[in-house]
Amino acid sequence: PSPNCRPPRCGQSRPSPGSPDALQSKNKAAQTAAERRHVAKVAALPCSVCGDTGPVEVHEPEQGLWFASIPLCIPCHRGPDGWHGTRLRWKLRRVNELQAIDKTYRALALAATA
């Protein structure tokens, strides 16, 4: 699993989704201002896999690729059948990571023209 998705240590609470602490690993550079703005827009979108409009987490497909990030609900991201699990939720919906990135770009483009 990604270092961003590690469970909290005993006695620590998990940062809220979308907070800077939830997005920062100790082994990578901090986000730039432009990346933070982009991630905030992505975090406002529904899950790119199931469409859930509840709170989402912003998944980066590869460490540091914030402009290719995807909004994912907790079950589709780090749930047992999510991206960092069996990926069954993805398989049942016939969605791969590239399709989720495309869906995210489309949603951002539509929001920008609205």
C-alpha positions as CSV (number, residue, x, y, z in Angstrom):
1,P,0.0,0.0,0.0
2,S,0.9,3.6,-0.5
3,P,2.6,5.4,2.5
4,N,-0.4,7.8,2.4
5,C,-2.7,5.0,3.4
6,R,-1.0,3.7,6.5
7,P,-3.3,3.2,9.5
8,P,-2.6,5.5,12.4
9,R,-0.4,4.4,15.2
10,C,-1.9,3.4,18.5
11,G,-3.3,6.4,20.2
12,Q,-3.2,8.6,17.1
13,S,-6.3,9.6,15.1
14,R,-6.4,9.6,11.3
15,P,-6.3,13.1,9.8
16,S,-9.6,14.1,8.2
17,P,-9.8,13.4,4.4
18,G,-8.4,16.2,2.3
19,S,-6.5,17.8,5.2
20,P,-2.8,18.6,4.5
21,D,-1.8,16.0,7.1
22,A,-3.8,13.3,5.3
23,L,-1.9,14.1,2.1
24,Q,1.7,14.4,3.3
25,S,4.1,11.5,3.6
26,K,7.3,12.2,5.5
27,N,9.3,10.8,2.6
28,K,8.2,13.2,-0.1
29,A,8.2,16.9,-0.9
30,A,5.4,19.1,0.3
31,Q,2.7,20.0,-2.2
32,T,3.2,23.2,-4.1
33,A,0.5,25.9,-3.9
34,A,-0.8,24.9,-7.4
35,E,-0.9,21.3,-6.3
36,R,-2.9,22.2,-3.1
37,R,-5.4,24.2,-5.2
38,H,-5.8,21.3,-7.6
39,V,-6.2,18.7,-4.8
40,A,-8.8,20.9,-3.2
41,K,-10.8,20.9,-6.4
42,V,-10.5,17.1,-6.8
43,A,-11.5,16.6,-3.1
44,A,-14.8,18.4,-3.9
45,L,-15.8,15.8,-6.6
46,P,-17.7,12.6,-6.1
47,C,-15.8,9.2,-6.0
48,S,-14.6,8.4,-9.6
49,V,-15.4,4.7,-9.1
50,C,-18.8,4.5,-7.5
51,G,-20.0,8.1,-7.7
52,D,-20.5,8.4,-3.9
53,T,-20.8,12.1,-3.0
54,G,-19.8,11.6,0.6
55,P,-16.3,12.5,1.9
56,V,-13.6,11.4,-0.5
57,E,-9.9,10.9,-0.2
58,V,-7.5,12.1,-2.9
59,H,-5.5,9.2,-4.4
60,E,-2.3,9.9,-6.2
61,P,-1.6,7.1,-8.7
62,E,2.1,7.5,-8.1
63,Q,3.9,9.4,-5.4
64,G,4.0,13.1,-6.2
65,L,1.6,13.0,-9.2
66,W,-1.0,15.3,-7.7
67,F,-2.2,16.6,-11.0
68,A,-3.2,13.0,-11.9
69,S,-5.0,12.5,-8.6
70,I,-8.4,10.8,-8.2
71,P,-11.2,11.4,-5.7
72,L,-12.1,8.1,-4.0
73,C,-14.6,7.3,-1.3
74,I,-13.0,5.4,1.7
75,P,-14.4,2.0,0.6
76,C,-13.1,2.5,-3.0
77,H,-9.8,3.8,-1.8
78,R,-8.6,1.9,1.3
79,G,-11.5,-0.4,2.1
80,P,-10.9,-4.2,1.9
81,D,-12.3,-4.2,-1.7
82,G,-10.8,-0.9,-2.7
83,W,-7.7,0.2,-4.5
84,H,-5.3,-0.7,-1.6
85,G,-7.2,-4.0,-1.1
86,T,-8.6,-6.6,-3.5
87,R,-9.9,-3.9,-5.9
88,L,-13.1,-5.8,-6.2
89,R,-15.2,-2.5,-6.1
90,W,-13.2,-1.4,-9.2
91,K,-13.4,-4.7,-11.0
92,L,-17.2,-5.0,-10.5
93,R,-17.7,-1.5,-12.0
94,R,-15.1,-2.2,-14.8
95,V,-13.0,0.9,-13.9
96,N,-9.3,1.0,-14.1
97,E,-7.0,3.8,-12.8
98,L,-6.6,5.5,-16.1
99,Q,-10.4,5.6,-16.6
100,A,-10.7,7.1,-13.1
101,I,-8.2,9.8,-13.9
102,D,-10.0,10.5,-17.2
103,K,-13.3,10.8,-15.3
104,T,-11.7,13.2,-12.8
105,Y,-10.3,15.4,-15.6
106,R,-13.7,15.5,-17.3
107,A,-15.5,16.5,-14.1
108,L,-12.9,19.3,-13.5
109,A,-13.3,20.5,-17.1
110,L,-17.1,20.6,-16.8
111,A,-16.9,22.4,-13.5
112,A,-14.6,25.0,-15.0
113,T,-17.0,25.7,-17.9
114,A,-20.1,25.9,-15.8
